Amino acid sequence: MPTYDYRCEQCGKFQITQGIKEEPLKQCPTCGKPVNRLIGKNVNIILKGSGFYSTDNRNSSSENKAESSESKAS
């Protein structure tokens, strides 16, 4: 579940873990004052499965090209 940043006038910044479909908070859970949801800078994306590393889908022809270009550069 994503974590959202909020700012309360009295308490300051805090984070809440909420579902994507849940409504944003309107009141601070600590003091009950109105809150504003902040735009997040960090997006935590978890990539699961095969195909995310260069070694996962590499075929032999690309390896041979890399080796031949390295030997020519030497």
N, CA, C and O atoms as a Tinker XYZ file with bonds, in Angstrom:
   296  protein
     1  N      0.850000   -1.180000    0.000000    73     2
     2  CA     0.000000    0.000000    0.000000    64     1     3
     3  C      0.895000    1.242000    0.000000    63     2     4     5
     4  O      1.946000    1.251000    0.640000    81     3
     5  N      0.481000    2.281000   -0.713000    73     3     6
     6  CA     1.296000    3.489000   -0.782000    64     5     7
     7  C      1.255000    4.301000    0.511000    63     6     8     9
     8  O      0.305000    4.228000    1.290000    81     7
     9  N      2.305000    5.066000    0.706000    73     7    10
    10  CA     2.416000    5.964000    1.843000    64     9    11
    11  C      2.247000    7.386000    1.337000    63    10    12    13
    12  O      2.917000    7.798000    0.390000    81    11
    13  N      1.353000    8.134000    1.969000    73    11    14
    14  CA     1.082000    9.508000    1.558000    64    13    15
    15  C      1.569000   10.475000    2.627000    63    14    16    17
    16  O      1.483000   10.195000    3.823000    81    15
    17  N      2.087000   11.627000    2.177000    73    15    18
    18  CA     2.531000   12.687000    3.074000    64    17    19
    19  C      1.416000   13.696000    3.249000    63    18    20    21
    20  O      0.746000   14.083000    2.292000    81    19
    21  N      1.232000   14.112000    4.479000    73    19    22
    22  CA     0.241000   15.133000    4.819000    64    21    23
    23  C      0.908000   16.217000    5.647000    63    22    24    25
    24  O      1.949000   15.992000    6.263000    81    23
    25  N      0.298000   17.394000    5.655000    73    23    26
    26  CA     0.781000   18.494000    6.502000    64    25    27
    27  C     -0.385000   19.025000    7.313000    63    26    28    29
    28  O     -1.432000   19.384000    6.775000    81    27
    29  N     -0.176000   19.064000    8.622000    73    27    30
    30  CA    -1.141000   19.628000    9.551000    64    29    31
    31  C     -0.605000   20.980000   10.001000    63    30    32    33
    32  O      0.598000   21.127000   10.215000    81    31
    33  N     -1.481000   21.969000   10.147000    73    31    34
    34  CA    -1.054000   23.300000   10.578000    64    33    35
    35  C     -0.448000   23.268000   11.980000    63    34    36    37
    36  O      0.474000   24.028000   12.279000    81    35
    37  N     -0.957000   22.404000   12.822000    73    35    38
    38  CA    -0.485000   22.359000   14.202000    64    37    39
    39  C      0.617000   21.319000   14.412000    63    38    40    41
    40  O      1.621000   21.611000   15.062000    81    39
    41  N      0.446000   20.126000   13.876000    73    39    42
    42  CA     1.383000   19.020000   14.137000    64    41    43
    43  C      2.554000   18.964000   13.163000    63    42    44    45
    44  O      3.585000   18.377000   13.492000    81    43
    45  N      2.431000   19.547000   11.991000    73    43    46
    46  CA     3.487000   19.485000   10.981000    64    45    47
    47  C      3.268000   18.335000   10.016000    63    46    48    49
    48  O      2.136000   17.899000    9.805000    81    47
    49  N      4.367000   17.838000    9.425000    73    47    50
    50  CA     4.281000   16.774000    8.419000    64    49    51
    51  C      4.159000   15.415000    9.093000    63    50    52    53
    52  O      4.714000   15.175000   10.165000    81    51
    53  N      3.406000   14.524000    8.424000    73    51    54
    54  CA     3.324000   13.136000    8.859000    64    53    55
    55  C      2.968000   12.274000    7.659000    63    54    56    57
    56  O      2.515000   12.771000    6.628000    81    55
    57  N      3.182000   10.970000    7.813000    73    55    58
    58  CA     2.910000   10.022000    6.734000    64    57    59
    59  C      1.847000    9.027000    7.182000    63    58    60    61
    60  O      1.804000    8.616000    8.342000    81    59
    61  N      0.993000    8.651000    6.238000    73    59    62
    62  CA    -0.059000    7.669000    6.485000    64    61    63
    63  C     -0.034000    6.655000    5.337000    63    62    64    65
    64  O      0.064000    7.034000    4.170000    81    63
    65  N     -0.122000    5.379000    5.673000    73    63    66
    66  CA    -0.235000    4.330000    4.661000    64    65    67
    67  C     -1.714000    4.095000    4.397000    63    66    68    69
    68  O     -2.475000    3.743000    5.298000    81    67
    69  N     -2.108000    4.297000    3.136000    73    67    70
    70  CA    -3.513000    4.158000    2.745000    64    69    71
    71  C     -3.601000    3.371000    1.451000    63    70    72    73
    72  O     -2.643000    3.302000    0.681000    81    71
    73  N     -4.757000    2.784000    1.224000    73    71    74
    74  CA    -5.018000    2.144000   -0.057000    64    73    75
    75  C     -5.196000    3.196000   -1.138000    63    74    76    77
    76  O     -5.533000    4.345000   -0.852000    81    75
    77  N     -4.970000    2.800000   -2.366000    73    75    78
    78  CA    -5.067000    3.742000   -3.483000    64    77    79
    79  C     -6.482000    4.294000   -3.628000    63    78    80    81
    80  O     -6.661000    5.461000   -3.978000    81    79
    81  N     -7.477000    3.468000   -3.363000    73    79    82
    82  CA    -8.868000    3.877000   -3.555000    64    81    83
    83  C     -9.468000    4.587000   -2.347000    63    82    84    85
    84  O    -10.609000    5.044000   -2.412000    81    83
    85  N     -8.718000    4.690000   -1.237000    73    83    86
    86  CA    -9.238000    5.365000   -0.054000    64    85    87
    87  C     -9.259000    6.882000   -0.266000    63    86    88    89
    88  O     -8.420000    7.430000   -0.980000    81    87
    89  N    -10.211000    7.537000    0.351000    73    87    90
    90  CA   -10.301000    8.996000    0.287000    64    89    91
    91  C     -9.149000    9.619000    1.081000    63    90    92    93
    92  O     -8.732000    9.066000    2.098000    81    91
    93  N     -8.633000   10.767000    0.625000    73    91    94
    94  CA    -7.588000   11.448000    1.390000    64    93    95
    95  C     -8.122000   11.895000    2.755000    63    94    96    97
    96  O     -9.314000   12.150000    2.925000    81    95
    97  N     -7.197000   11.982000    3.722000    73    95    98
    98  CA    -7.591000   12.456000    5.048000    64    97    99
    99  C     -8.034000   13.911000    4.974000    63    98   100   101
   100  O     -7.491000   14.693000    4.194000    81    99
   101  N     -9.005000   14.263000    5.772000    73    99   102
   102  CA    -9.460000   15.650000    5.850000    64   101   103
   103  C     -9.086000   16.264000    7.198000    63   102   104   105
   104  O     -8.994000   17.485000    7.329000    81   103
   105  N     -8.871000   15.396000    8.210000    73   103   106
   106  CA    -8.513000   15.859000    9.542000    64   105   107
   107  C     -7.279000   15.124000   10.032000    63   106   108   109
   108  O     -7.052000   13.963000    9.691000    81   107
   109  N     -6.483000   15.819000   10.839000    73   107   110
   110  CA    -5.296000   15.222000   11.441000    64   109   111
   111  C     -5.737000   14.155000   12.445000    63   110   112   113
   112  O     -6.617000   14.413000   13.267000    81   111
   113  N     -5.140000   12.961000   12.393000    73   111   114
   114  CA    -5.526000   11.919000   13.336000    64   113   115
   115  C     -5.109000   12.241000   14.777000    63   114   116   117
   116  O     -5.650000   11.656000   15.716000    81   115
   117  N     -4.160000   13.158000   14.963000    73   115   118
   118  CA    -3.690000   13.509000   16.302000    64   117   119
   119  C     -4.511000   14.616000   16.937000    63   118   120   121
   120  O     -4.992000   14.477000   18.061000    81   119
   121  N     -4.674000   15.735000   16.199000    73   119   122
   122  CA    -5.318000   16.903000   16.812000    64   121   123
   123  C     -6.689000   17.228000   16.221000    63   122   124   125
   124  O     -7.439000   17.995000   16.826000    81   123
   125  N     -7.044000   16.667000   15.054000    73   123   126
   126  CA    -8.344000   16.912000   14.452000    64   125   127
   127  C     -8.429000   18.153000   13.584000    63   126   128   129
   128  O     -9.500000   18.462000   13.062000    81   127
   129  N     -7.322000   18.874000   13.416000    73   127   130
   130  CA    -7.306000   20.068000   12.555000    64   129   131
   131  C     -7.292000   19.638000   11.083000    63   130   132   133
   132  O     -6.947000   18.495000   10.781000    81   131
   133  N     -7.664000   20.538000   10.166000    73   131   134
   134  CA    -7.621000   20.215000    8.725000    64   133   135
   135  C     -6.198000   19.930000    8.250000    63   134   136   137
   136  O     -5.238000   20.526000    8.738000    81   135
   137  N     -6.075000   19.014000    7.292000    73   135   138
   138  CA    -4.768000   18.661000    6.731000    64   137   139
   139  C     -4.789000   18.811000    5.215000    63   138   140   141
   140  O     -5.849000   18.789000    4.590000    81   139
   141  N     -3.603000   18.962000    4.638000    73   139   142
   142  CA    -3.410000   19.009000    3.191000    64   141   143
   143  C     -2.525000   17.836000    2.793000    63   142   144   145
   144  O     -1.499000   17.587000    3.427000    81   143
   145  N     -2.918000   17.111000    1.741000    73   143   146
   146  CA    -2.070000   16.037000    1.237000    64   145   147
   147  C     -1.020000   16.652000    0.338000    63   146   148   149
   148  O     -1.338000   17.456000   -0.538000    81   147
   149  N      0.226000   16.281000    0.551000    73   147   150
   150  CA     1.347000   16.817000   -0.211000    64   149   151
   151  C      1.621000   15.931000   -1.421000    63   150   152   153
   152  O      1.305000   14.742000   -1.423000    81   151
   153  N      2.208000   16.524000   -2.435000    73   151   154
   154  CA     2.599000   15.776000   -3.619000    64   153   155
   155  C      3.892000   15.046000   -3.279000    63   154   156   157
   156  O      4.868000   15.668000   -2.857000    81   155
   157  N      3.900000   13.737000   -3.460000    73   155   158
   158  CA     5.069000   12.928000   -3.103000    64   157   159
   159  C      6.185000   13.058000   -4.114000    63   158   160   161
   160  O      5.941000   13.172000   -5.315000    81   159
   161  N      7.409000   13.039000   -3.624000    73   159   162
   162  CA     8.583000   13.084000   -4.486000    64   161   163
   163  C      9.050000   11.678000   -4.830000    63   162   164   165
   164  O      9.454000   11.412000   -5.962000    81   163
   165  N      8.995000   10.786000   -3.862000    73   163   166
   166  CA     9.506000    9.432000   -4.062000    64   165   167
   167  C      8.369000    8.481000   -4.390000    63   166   168   169
   168  O      7.323000    8.476000   -3.741000    81   167
   169  N      8.600000    7.694000   -5.396000    73   167   170
   170  CA     7.639000    6.667000   -5.754000    64   169   171
   171  C      8.338000    5.336000   -5.534000    63   170   172   173
   172  O      9.341000    5.038000   -6.183000    81   171
   173  N      7.818000    4.554000   -4.638000    73   171   174
   174  CA     8.411000    3.253000   -4.366000    64   173   175
   175  C      7.760000    2.218000   -5.266000    63   174   176   177
   176  O      6.608000    1.832000   -5.074000    81   175
   177  N      8.528000    1.782000   -6.252000    73   175   178
   178  CA     8.041000    0.782000   -7.185000    64   177   179
   179  C      8.845000   -0.490000   -6.958000    63   178   180   181
   180  O     10.076000   -0.466000   -6.954000    81   179
   181  N      8.155000   -1.577000   -6.772000    73   179   182
   182  CA     8.814000   -2.862000   -6.586000    64   181   183
   183  C      8.614000   -3.661000   -7.864000    63   182   184   185
   184  O      7.486000   -3.966000   -8.250000    81   183
   185  N      9.714000   -3.994000   -8.511000    73   183   186
   186  CA     9.661000   -4.750000   -9.751000    64   185   187
   187  C      9.900000   -6.211000   -9.421000    63   186   188   189
   188  O     10.984000   -6.579000   -8.968000    81   187
   189  N      8.898000   -7.041000   -9.644000    73   187   190
   190  CA     9.024000   -8.463000   -9.370000    64   189   191
   191  C      8.919000   -9.230000  -10.678000    63   190   192   193
   192  O      8.202000   -8.829000  -11.595000    81   191
   193  N      9.631000  -10.319000  -10.748000    73   191   194
   194  CA     9.573000  -11.161000  -11.924000    64   193   195
   195  C     10.862000  -11.108000  -12.719000    63   194   196   197
   196  O     11.802000  -10.404000  -12.350000    81   195
   197  N     10.902000  -11.848000  -13.801000    73   195   198
   198  CA    12.106000  -11.882000  -14.617000    64   197   199
   199  C     12.088000  -10.737000  -15.625000    63   198   200   201
   200  O     11.037000  -10.174000  -15.930000    81   199
   201  N     13.258000  -10.408000  -16.130000    73   199   202
   202  CA    13.369000   -9.396000  -17.164000    64   201   203
   203  C     13.784000   -8.024000  -16.674000    63   202   204   205
   204  O     13.803000   -7.078000  -17.462000    81   203
   205  N     14.119000   -7.882000  -15.391000    73   203   206
   206  CA    14.477000   -6.570000  -14.876000    64   205   207
   207  C     15.983000   -6.361000  -14.749000    63   206   208   209
   208  O     16.431000   -5.258000  -14.433000    81   207
   209  N     16.753000   -7.396000  -14.988000    73   207   210
   210  CA    18.207000   -7.285000  -14.925000    64   209   211
   211  C     18.776000   -7.517000  -16.311000    63   210   212   213
   212  O     18.161000   -8.216000  -17.118000    81   211
   213  N     19.924000   -6.953000  -16.605000    73   211   214
   214  CA    20.505000   -7.088000  -17.938000    64   213   215
   215  C     20.858000   -8.527000  -18.261000    63   214   216   217
   216  O     20.924000   -8.893000  -19.434000    81   215
   217  N     21.087000   -9.349000  -17.248000    73   215   218
   218  CA    21.437000  -10.748000  -17.492000    64   217   219
   219  C     20.216000  -11.626000  -17.723000    63   218   220   221
   220  O     20.368000  -12.767000  -18.159000    81   219
   221  N     19.018000  -11.141000  -17.450000    73   219   222
   222  CA    17.821000  -11.963000  -17.582000    64   221   223
   223  C     17.460000  -12.268000  -19.029000    63   222   224   225
   224  O     17.103000  -13.404000  -19.344000    81   223
   225  N     17.541000  -11.303000  -19.896000    73   223   226
   226  CA    17.081000  -11.486000  -21.273000    64   225   227
   227  C     18.205000  -11.346000  -22.287000    63   226   228   229
   228  O     17.940000  -11.151000  -23.474000    81   227
   229  N     19.403000  -11.438000  -21.864000    73   227   230
   230  CA    20.521000  -11.261000  -22.772000    64   229   231
   231  C     20.719000  -12.528000  -23.601000    63   230   232   233
   232  O     20.744000  -13.638000  -23.069000    81   231
   233  N     20.855000  -12.342000  -24.895000    73   231   234
   234  CA    21.116000  -13.497000  -25.754000    64   233   235
   235  C     22.604000  -13.577000  -26.067000    63   234   236   237
   236  O     23.348000  -12.642000  -25.772000    81   235
   237  N     23.029000  -14.642000  -26.638000    73   235   238
   238  CA    24.457000  -14.864000  -26.859000    64   237   239
   239  C     25.037000  -13.894000  -27.889000    63   238   240   241
   240  O     26.216000  -13.551000  -27.797000    81   239
   241  N     24.254000  -13.443000  -28.859000    73   239   242
   242  CA    24.788000  -12.535000  -29.875000    64   241   243
   243  C     25.162000  -11.183000  -29.288000    63   242   244   245
   244  O     26.138000  -10.574000  -29.724000    81   243
   245  N     24.405000  -10.703000  -28.309000    73   243   246
   246  CA    24.754000   -9.416000  -27.698000    64   245   247
   247  C     25.999000   -9.551000  -26.841000    63   246   248   249
   248  O     26.775000   -8.603000  -26.725000    81   247
   249  N     26.204000  -10.736000  -26.230000    73   247   250
   250  CA    27.414000  -10.950000  -25.436000    64   249   251
   251  C     28.634000  -10.997000  -26.347000    63   250   252   253
   252  O     29.688000  -10.461000  -26.005000    81   251
   253  N     28.494000  -11.639000  -27.509000    73   251   254
   254  CA    29.618000  -11.718000  -28.436000    64   253   255
   255  C     29.985000  -10.342000  -28.966000    63   254   256   257
   256  O     31.169000  -10.043000  -29.124000    81   255
   257  N     29.011000   -9.510000  -29.241000    73   255   258
   258  CA    29.276000   -8.150000  -29.716000    64   257   259
   259  C     30.002000   -7.344000  -28.655000    63   258   260   261
   260  O     30.922000   -6.590000  -28.971000    81   259
   261  N     29.594000   -7.494000  -27.387000    73   259   262
   262  CA    30.237000   -6.763000  -26.302000    64   261   263
   263  C     31.676000   -7.219000  -26.124000    63   262   264   265
   264  O     32.564000   -6.396000  -25.901000    81   263
   265  N     31.915000   -8.522000  -26.219000    73   263   266
   266  CA    33.272000   -9.035000  -26.067000    64   265   267
   267  C     34.160000   -8.589000  -27.216000    63   266   268   269
   268  O     35.318000   -8.239000  -26.992000    81   267
   269  N     33.648000   -8.593000  -28.442000    73   267   270
   270  CA    34.466000   -8.195000  -29.590000    64   269   271
   271  C     34.776000   -6.710000  -29.551000    63   270   272   273
   272  O     35.869000   -6.308000  -29.948000    81   271
   273  N     33.849000   -5.882000  -29.085000    73   271   274
   274  CA    34.134000   -4.440000  -28.988000    64   273   275
   275  C     35.143000   -4.151000  -27.887000    63   274   276   277
   276  O     35.929000   -3.211000  -27.997000    81   275
   277  N     35.126000   -4.957000  -26.822000    73   275   278
   278  CA    36.121000   -4.788000  -25.754000    64   277   279
   279  C     37.498000   -5.180000  -26.224000    63   278   280   281
   280  O     38.476000   -4.510000  -25.891000    81   279
   281  N     37.601000   -6.246000  -26.989000    73   279   282
   282  CA    38.916000   -6.711000  -27.456000    64   281   283
   283  C     39.484000   -5.734000  -28.481000    63   282   284   285
   284  O     40.700000   -5.544000  -28.529000    81   283
   285  N     38.633000   -5.105000  -29.310000    73   283   286
   286  CA    39.103000   -4.115000  -30.286000    64   285   287
   287  C     39.602000   -2.854000  -29.600000    63   286   288   289
   288  O     40.528000   -2.205000  -30.086000    81   287
   289  N     38.988000   -2.500000  -28.460000    73   287   290
   290  CA    39.381000   -1.290000  -27.747000    64   289   291
   291  C     40.723000   -1.449000  -27.055000    63   290   292   293
   292  O     41.377000   -0.448000  -26.762000    81   291
   293  N     41.150000   -2.661000  -26.789000    73   291   294
   294  CA    42.413000   -2.912000  -26.059000    64   293   295
   295  C     43.623000   -2.694000  -26.916000    63   294   296
   296  O     44.749000   -2.864000  -26.449000    81   295
